[in-house]
Amino acid sequence: MALIRTIQIDRDTKLGVWKIGEEEAFFRKTVTIEPEVHHPHKRLQHFAGRYLLVELFPELPVNDIRIMDSRKPYIPGNPYYFSISHCGDYAAAIVSRREHVGIDIELVQPKIGRVAHKFLALREAEFISRTHKLPHQTVCWSAKEAVYKWYGMGGLDFKANMQLQAFPFQNAGMITCDFLKDERMACLDLQYLMDGELCLVWVVGERKG
């Protein structure tokens, strides 16, 4: 259908959200690499996410994308950091020329609440809003997914390696995440937006100093 949201984060970083309503042929005019995906809707999500990268940065060589063993997409020898996410009829992407990035888009769905105990540590579960429990859990899940993509190397424990500091549920806000994996430590500042039942979270780089 269209690019429904763009955010220019800084001169080198931009994100966008695409509402998928096109046939595969529309995206194939720009994205020619053949995915290892066979389900029709998942193929559409795949193509839409990569098409969105070019919408954000037209010079990005999208057909050179390769996949790491950790499943993170990358472009060999290219100065772009990017992350892609999709759910339902939506695709989201973020691109930066200077820092590692991560993005996640989710629909608020009961299944997230059913598995919250698997990704929320006890301290995190304690700050979840009683009146907006499921949306708040969804933001937390989406935040950890964005951090997972920012890291890009896989093998993370969502409770032990990514710990969210308490934050109130709002339609938009900031989240601080303490990241610890082996010898790698970082403090990350994430942003999130709620648009009805749609949740979008992203992270750019890590806190300096």
MIDOFI-621862 format. One record per residue (C-alpha): x, y, z; residue number from 1; residue in one letter; chain. Coordinates in Angstrom, 2 decimals. Each point is the difference from the previous one (the first is absolute). Example, Ala and Ser with C-alpha at 12.3 -4.5 7.8 and 13.67 -1.06 7.14 Angstrom:
2
{x->12.30 | y->-4.50 | z->7.80 | i->1 | aa->a | ch->A}
{x->1.37 | y->3.44 | z->-0.66 | i->2 | aa->s | ch->A}
This chain:
209
{x->0.00 | y->0.00 | z->0.00 | i->1 | aa->m | ch->A}
{x->2.43 | y->2.69 | z->1.11 | i->2 | aa->a | ch->A}
{x->2.69 | y->1.34 | z->2.24 | i->3 | aa->l | ch->A}
{x->-2.11 | y->0.97 | z->3.02 | i->4 | aa->i | ch->A}
{x->2.70 | y->1.38 | z->2.31 | i->5 | aa->r | ch->A}
{x->3.55 | y->1.32 | z->-0.25 | i->6 | aa->t | ch->A}
{x->2.18 | y->1.43 | z->2.75 | i->7 | aa->i | ch->A}
{x->3.25 | y->1.81 | z->-0.76 | i->8 | aa->q | ch->A}
{x->1.91 | y->-0.80 | z->3.19 | i->9 | aa->i | ch->A}
{x->3.12 | y->1.93 | z->-1.00 | i->10 | aa->d | ch->A}
{x->1.82 | y->0.87 | z->-3.22 | i->11 | aa->r | ch->A}
{x->1.31 | y->-3.57 | z->-0.33 | i->12 | aa->d | ch->A}
{x->-2.91 | y->-2.03 | z->1.38 | i->13 | aa->t | ch->A}
{x->-3.59 | y->-0.47 | z->-1.15 | i->14 | aa->k | ch->A}
{x->-2.81 | y->-2.47 | z->0.60 | i->15 | aa->l | ch->A}
{x->-3.24 | y->-0.80 | z->-1.77 | i->16 | aa->g | ch->A}
{x->-3.14 | y->-2.14 | z->0.21 | i->17 | aa->v | ch->A}
{x->-1.71 | y->-1.46 | z->-3.08 | i->18 | aa->w | ch->A}
{x->-3.59 | y->-1.28 | z->-0.16 | i->19 | aa->k | ch->A}
{x->0.07 | y->-2.98 | z->-2.35 | i->20 | aa->i | ch->A}
{x->-2.74 | y->-0.06 | z->-2.61 | i->21 | aa->g | ch->A}
{x->1.96 | y->-0.75 | z->-3.16 | i->22 | aa->e | ch->A}
{x->0.62 | y->-3.16 | z->-1.96 | i->23 | aa->e | ch->A}
{x->3.47 | y->-1.51 | z->-0.05 | i->24 | aa->e | ch->A}
{x->0.61 | y->1.31 | z->-3.54 | i->25 | aa->a | ch->A}
{x->-0.07 | y->3.60 | z->1.29 | i->26 | aa->f | ch->A}
{x->2.96 | y->-0.57 | z->2.32 | i->27 | aa->f | ch->A}
{x->1.90 | y->-2.15 | z->-2.49 | i->28 | aa->r | ch->A}
{x->0.56 | y->3.04 | z->-2.21 | i->29 | aa->k | ch->A}
{x->2.52 | y->1.13 | z->2.64 | i->30 | aa->t | ch->A}
{x->0.84 | y->-3.11 | z->2.04 | i->31 | aa->v | ch->A}
{x->1.22 | y->-2.75 | z->-2.30 | i->32 | aa->t | ch->A}
{x->1.74 | y->-2.35 | z->2.43 | i->33 | aa->i | ch->A}
{x->-1.99 | y->-3.23 | z->0.49 | i->34 | aa->e | ch->A}
{x->-0.85 | y->-0.74 | z->3.65 | i->35 | aa->p | ch->A}
{x->0.10 | y->-3.44 | z->1.59 | i->36 | aa->e | ch->A}
{x->-3.64 | y->0.48 | z->0.94 | i->37 | aa->v | ch->A}
{x->-2.97 | y->-1.81 | z->-1.55 | i->38 | aa->h | ch->A}
{x->-3.07 | y->1.08 | z->1.98 | i->39 | aa->h | ch->A}
{x->-1.71 | y->2.70 | z->-2.15 | i->40 | aa->p | ch->A}
{x->-0.60 | y->2.54 | z->2.79 | i->41 | aa->h | ch->A}
{x->3.44 | y->-0.49 | z->1.54 | i->42 | aa->k | ch->A}
{x->1.49 | y->0.60 | z->-3.44 | i->43 | aa->r | ch->A}
{x->-1.94 | y->3.28 | z->-0.22 | i->44 | aa->l | ch->A}
{x->1.33 | y->1.02 | z->3.42 | i->45 | aa->q | ch->A}
{x->3.53 | y->-0.88 | z->-1.11 | i->46 | aa->h | ch->A}
{x->-0.20 | y->2.05 | z->-3.19 | i->47 | aa->f | ch->A}
{x->-1.76 | y->2.93 | z->1.69 | i->48 | aa->a | ch->A}
{x->2.70 | y->0.29 | z->2.67 | i->49 | aa->g | ch->A}
{x->2.78 | y->0.13 | z->-2.56 | i->50 | aa->r | ch->A}
{x->-1.92 | y->2.36 | z->-2.25 | i->51 | aa->y | ch->A}
{x->-0.42 | y->2.31 | z->2.99 | i->52 | aa->l | ch->A}
{x->3.79 | y->0.17 | z->0.45 | i->53 | aa->l | ch->A}
{x->0.26 | y->1.56 | z->-3.46 | i->54 | aa->v | ch->A}
{x->-2.86 | y->2.39 | z->0.76 | i->55 | aa->e | ch->A}
{x->2.02 | y->1.25 | z->2.97 | i->56 | aa->l | ch->A}
{x->3.43 | y->0.07 | z->-1.69 | i->57 | aa->f | ch->A}
{x->-0.33 | y->-0.31 | z->-3.81 | i->58 | aa->p | ch->A}
{x->3.73 | y->-0.63 | z->-0.45 | i->59 | aa->e | ch->A}
{x->-0.01 | y->-3.06 | z->2.31 | i->60 | aa->l | ch->A}
{x->0.95 | y->-3.09 | z->-2.09 | i->61 | aa->p | ch->A}
{x->-2.90 | y->-2.14 | z->1.20 | i->62 | aa->v | ch->A}
{x->0.69 | y->-2.89 | z->-2.37 | i->63 | aa->n | ch->A}
{x->3.43 | y->-0.53 | z->1.58 | i->64 | aa->d | ch->A}
{x->-1.54 | y->-0.96 | z->3.37 | i->65 | aa->i | ch->A}
{x->1.31 | y->-3.21 | z->1.51 | i->66 | aa->r | ch->A}
{x->-1.03 | y->-1.88 | z->3.15 | i->67 | aa->i | ch->A}
{x->2.34 | y->-0.80 | z->2.90 | i->68 | aa->m | ch->A}
{x->-0.14 | y->-3.34 | z->1.82 | i->69 | aa->d | ch->A}
{x->-1.84 | y->1.90 | z->2.76 | i->70 | aa->s | ch->A}
{x->-2.67 | y->0.92 | z->-2.63 | i->71 | aa->r | ch->A}
{x->0.96 | y->3.68 | z->0.06 | i->72 | aa->k | ch->A}
{x->-0.08 | y->1.58 | z->-3.50 | i->73 | aa->p | ch->A}
{x->3.04 | y->2.02 | z->-1.04 | i->74 | aa->y | ch->A}
{x->1.72 | y->1.41 | z->-3.08 | i->75 | aa->i | ch->A}
{x->3.66 | y->-1.09 | z->-0.34 | i->76 | aa->p | ch->A}
{x->2.42 | y->2.92 | z->-0.05 | i->77 | aa->g | ch->A}
{x->-2.77 | y->2.59 | z->0.04 | i->78 | aa->n | ch->A}
{x->-0.28 | y->2.94 | z->2.42 | i->79 | aa->p | ch->A}
{x->-3.67 | y->-0.52 | z->0.89 | i->80 | aa->y | ch->A}
{x->-1.37 | y->-1.35 | z->3.26 | i->81 | aa->y | ch->A}
{x->-3.61 | y->-1.09 | z->-0.29 | i->82 | aa->f | ch->A}
{x->-2.73 | y->-2.05 | z->1.62 | i->83 | aa->s | ch->A}
{x->-3.32 | y->-1.32 | z->-1.32 | i->84 | aa->i | ch->A}
{x->-3.13 | y->-1.24 | z->1.75 | i->85 | aa->s | ch->A}
{x->-3.48 | y->-1.03 | z->-1.10 | i->86 | aa->h | ch->A}
{x->-3.29 | y->-1.15 | z->1.45 | i->87 | aa->c | ch->A}
{x->-3.36 | y->-0.55 | z->-1.66 | i->88 | aa->g | ch->A}
{x->-0.35 | y->2.51 | z->-2.85 | i->89 | aa->d | ch->A}
{x->2.79 | y->2.28 | z->1.24 | i->90 | aa->y | ch->A}
{x->3.73 | y->0.25 | z->-0.63 | i->91 | aa->a | ch->A}
{x->2.38 | y->2.28 | z->1.87 | i->92 | aa->a | ch->A}
{x->3.63 | y->0.86 | z->-0.69 | i->93 | aa->a | ch->A}
{x->2.71 | y->2.25 | z->1.38 | i->94 | aa->i | ch->A}
{x->3.23 | y->0.99 | z->-1.76 | i->95 | aa->v | ch->A}
{x->3.06 | y->1.84 | z->1.32 | i->96 | aa->s | ch->A}
{x->3.28 | y->0.99 | z->-1.59 | i->97 | aa->r | ch->A}
{x->1.80 | y->0.23 | z->3.34 | i->98 | aa->r | ch->A}
{x->-1.27 | y->-2.36 | z->2.73 | i->99 | aa->e | ch->A}
{x->-1.45 | y->-3.44 | z->0.60 | i->100 | aa->h | ch->A}
{x->-3.79 | y->0.09 | z->0.12 | i->101 | aa->v | ch->A}
{x->-2.93 | y->-2.24 | z->0.87 | i->102 | aa->g | ch->A}
{x->-3.74 | y->0.25 | z->-0.62 | i->103 | aa->i | ch->A}
{x->-3.06 | y->-2.07 | z->0.80 | i->104 | aa->d | ch->A}
{x->-3.67 | y->0.34 | z->-0.87 | i->105 | aa->i | ch->A}
{x->-2.69 | y->-2.03 | z->1.75 | i->106 | aa->e | ch->A}
{x->-3.77 | y->-0.26 | z->0.21 | i->107 | aa->l | ch->A}
{x->-1.41 | y->-0.14 | z->3.53 | i->108 | aa->v | ch->A}
{x->-1.15 | y->-3.62 | z->0.24 | i->109 | aa->q | ch->A}
{x->-0.90 | y->-2.32 | z->2.91 | i->110 | aa->p | ch->A}
{x->2.79 | y->-2.44 | z->-0.88 | i->111 | aa->k | ch->A}
{x->2.57 | y->2.54 | z->1.22 | i->112 | aa->i | ch->A}
{x->-1.64 | y->0.05 | z->3.42 | i->113 | aa->g | ch->A}
{x->0.01 | y->-3.80 | z->0.13 | i->114 | aa->r | ch->A}
{x->3.79 | y->-0.14 | z->-0.42 | i->115 | aa->v | ch->A}
{x->0.89 | y->3.13 | z->2.01 | i->116 | aa->a | ch->A}
{x->1.56 | y->-2.15 | z->2.74 | i->117 | aa->h | ch->A}
{x->2.56 | y->-1.19 | z->-2.55 | i->118 | aa->k | ch->A}
{x->1.38 | y->3.45 | z->-0.86 | i->119 | aa->f | ch->A}
{x->-0.73 | y->2.16 | z->3.07 | i->120 | aa->l | ch->A}
{x->2.17 | y->-0.30 | z->3.09 | i->121 | aa->a | ch->A}
{x->-1.83 | y->0.26 | z->3.33 | i->122 | aa->l | ch->A}
{x->1.14 | y->3.60 | z->0.49 | i->123 | aa->r | ch->A}
{x->-1.36 | y->0.91 | z->-3.46 | i->124 | aa->e | ch->A}
{x->-3.31 | y->-1.79 | z->0.55 | i->125 | aa->a | ch->A}
{x->-0.52 | y->2.09 | z->3.14 | i->126 | aa->e | ch->A}
{x->-0.16 | y->3.32 | z->-1.89 | i->127 | aa->f | ch->A}
{x->-2.55 | y->-1.17 | z->-2.61 | i->128 | aa->i | ch->A}
{x->-3.15 | y->2.15 | z->0.06 | i->129 | aa->s | ch->A}
{x->-3.06 | y->-1.72 | z->1.45 | i->130 | aa->r | ch->A}
{x->-2.36 | y->2.05 | z->-2.18 | i->131 | aa->t | ch->A}
{x->2.01 | y->-0.36 | z->-3.24 | i->132 | aa->h | ch->A}
{x->1.61 | y->-3.36 | z->0.69 | i->133 | aa->k | ch->A}
{x->0.07 | y->-1.54 | z->-3.48 | i->134 | aa->l | ch->A}
{x->1.11 | y->3.14 | z->-1.89 | i->135 | aa->p | ch->A}
{x->2.72 | y->0.59 | z->2.63 | i->136 | aa->h | ch->A}
{x->1.20 | y->-3.60 | z->-0.33 | i->137 | aa->q | ch->A}
{x->0.00 | y->0.43 | z->-3.78 | i->138 | aa->t | ch->A}
{x->2.23 | y->3.08 | z->0.22 | i->139 | aa->v | ch->A}
{x->2.43 | y->-1.94 | z->2.20 | i->140 | aa->c | ch->A}
{x->0.07 | y->-2.95 | z->-2.40 | i->141 | aa->w | ch->A}
{x->0.47 | y->2.31 | z->-2.99 | i->142 | aa->s | ch->A}
{x->2.79 | y->1.88 | z->1.80 | i->143 | aa->a | ch->A}
{x->1.91 | y->-3.21 | z->0.64 | i->144 | aa->k | ch->A}
{x->-0.52 | y->-1.10 | z->-3.60 | i->145 | aa->e | ch->A}
{x->1.46 | y->3.34 | z->-1.18 | i->146 | aa->a | ch->A}
{x->3.01 | y->-0.47 | z->2.30 | i->147 | aa->v | ch->A}
{x->0.43 | y->-3.57 | z->-1.30 | i->148 | aa->y | ch->A}
{x->0.21 | y->1.38 | z->-3.54 | i->149 | aa->k | ch->A}
{x->2.33 | y->2.82 | z->1.07 | i->150 | aa->w | ch->A}
{x->2.39 | y->-2.60 | z->1.42 | i->151 | aa->y | ch->A}
{x->-0.35 | y->-2.22 | z->-3.04 | i->152 | aa->g | ch->A}
{x->2.07 | y->-2.98 | z->1.15 | i->153 | aa->m | ch->A}
{x->-2.79 | y->-2.13 | z->1.49 | i->154 | aa->g | ch->A}
{x->0.27 | y->-2.19 | z->3.08 | i->155 | aa->g | ch->A}
{x->-1.67 | y->2.43 | z->2.42 | i->156 | aa->l | ch->A}
{x->-2.03 | y->-0.80 | z->3.10 | i->157 | aa->d | ch->A}
{x->-2.87 | y->2.49 | z->0.00 | i->158 | aa->f | ch->A}
{x->-0.09 | y->0.11 | z->3.81 | i->159 | aa->k | ch->A}
{x->3.69 | y->-0.08 | z->0.89 | i->160 | aa->a | ch->A}
{x->1.67 | y->1.90 | z->-2.85 | i->161 | aa->n | ch->A}
{x->-2.56 | y->2.80 | z->-0.48 | i->162 | aa->m | ch->A}
{x->-1.41 | y->1.72 | z->3.07 | i->163 | aa->q | ch->A}
{x->-2.46 | y->2.87 | z->-0.36 | i->164 | aa->l | ch->A}
{x->-0.13 | y->2.77 | z->2.55 | i->165 | aa->q | ch->A}
{x->-3.47 | y->0.84 | z->1.30 | i->166 | aa->a | ch->A}
{x->-2.05 | y->2.28 | z->-2.26 | i->167 | aa->f | ch->A}
{x->-3.69 | y->1.00 | z->0.00 | i->168 | aa->p | ch->A}
{x->-2.24 | y->-1.10 | z->-2.85 | i->169 | aa->f | ch->A}
{x->-0.86 | y->2.90 | z->-2.33 | i->170 | aa->q | ch->A}
{x->-0.83 | y->0.43 | z->-3.68 | i->171 | aa->n | ch->A}
{x->3.61 | y->1.02 | z->-0.60 | i->172 | aa->a | ch->A}
{x->3.07 | y->0.01 | z->2.18 | i->173 | aa->g | ch->A}
{x->3.58 | y->-0.96 | z->0.75 | i->174 | aa->m | ch->A}
{x->1.38 | y->-3.25 | z->1.41 | i->175 | aa->i | ch->A}
{x->3.43 | y->-0.65 | z->1.49 | i->176 | aa->t | ch->A}
{x->1.43 | y->-3.49 | z->-0.44 | i->177 | aa->c | ch->A}
{x->3.08 | y->-1.37 | z->1.77 | i->178 | aa->d | ch->A}
{x->1.67 | y->-2.47 | z->-2.35 | i->179 | aa->f | ch->A}
{x->2.48 | y->-2.60 | z->1.25 | i->180 | aa->l | ch->A}
{x->1.33 | y->-2.90 | z->-2.05 | i->181 | aa->k | ch->A}
{x->3.30 | y->-1.62 | z->1.00 | i->182 | aa->d | ch->A}
{x->2.45 | y->2.94 | z->0.02 | i->183 | aa->e | ch->A}
{x->-2.32 | y->2.29 | z->-1.98 | i->184 | aa->r | ch->A}
{x->-1.76 | y->2.65 | z->2.08 | i->185 | aa->m | ch->A}
{x->-2.08 | y->2.91 | z->-1.28 | i->186 | aa->a | ch->A}
{x->-2.72 | y->2.39 | z->1.06 | i->187 | aa->c | ch->A}
{x->-2.58 | y->0.47 | z->-2.75 | i->188 | aa->l | ch->A}
{x->-2.61 | y->2.71 | z->-0.42 | i->189 | aa->d | ch->A}
{x->-3.03 | y->-1.21 | z->-1.94 | i->190 | aa->l | ch->A}
{x->-3.05 | y->1.87 | z->-1.22 | i->191 | aa->q | ch->A}
{x->-3.49 | y->-1.36 | z->-0.53 | i->192 | aa->y | ch->A}
{x->-3.29 | y->1.01 | z->-1.58 | i->193 | aa->l | ch->A}
{x->-3.46 | y->-1.50 | z->0.36 | i->194 | aa->m | ch->A}
{x->-2.43 | y->0.50 | z->-2.88 | i->195 | aa->d | ch->A}
{x->-3.21 | y->-1.74 | z->0.97 | i->196 | aa->g | ch->A}
{x->0.90 | y->-3.69 | z->0.27 | i->197 | aa->e | ch->A}
{x->3.34 | y->0.51 | z->-1.76 | i->198 | aa->l | ch->A}
{x->3.22 | y->0.31 | z->1.99 | i->199 | aa->c | ch->A}
{x->3.28 | y->1.32 | z->-1.46 | i->200 | aa->l | ch->A}
{x->3.32 | y->0.03 | z->1.89 | i->201 | aa->v | ch->A}
{x->3.46 | y->0.96 | z->-1.21 | i->202 | aa->w | ch->A}
{x->3.54 | y->0.50 | z->1.26 | i->203 | aa->v | ch->A}
{x->2.92 | y->1.91 | z->-1.54 | i->204 | aa->v | ch->A}
{x->3.49 | y->-0.68 | z->1.32 | i->205 | aa->g | ch->A}
{x->0.78 | y->-0.05 | z->3.71 | i->206 | aa->e | ch->A}
{x->0.39 | y->2.62 | z->2.69 | i->207 | aa->r | ch->A}
{x->3.44 | y->1.59 | z->-0.06 | i->208 | aa->k | ch->A}
{x->2.03 | y->0.69 | z->3.14 | i->209 | aa->g | ch->A}
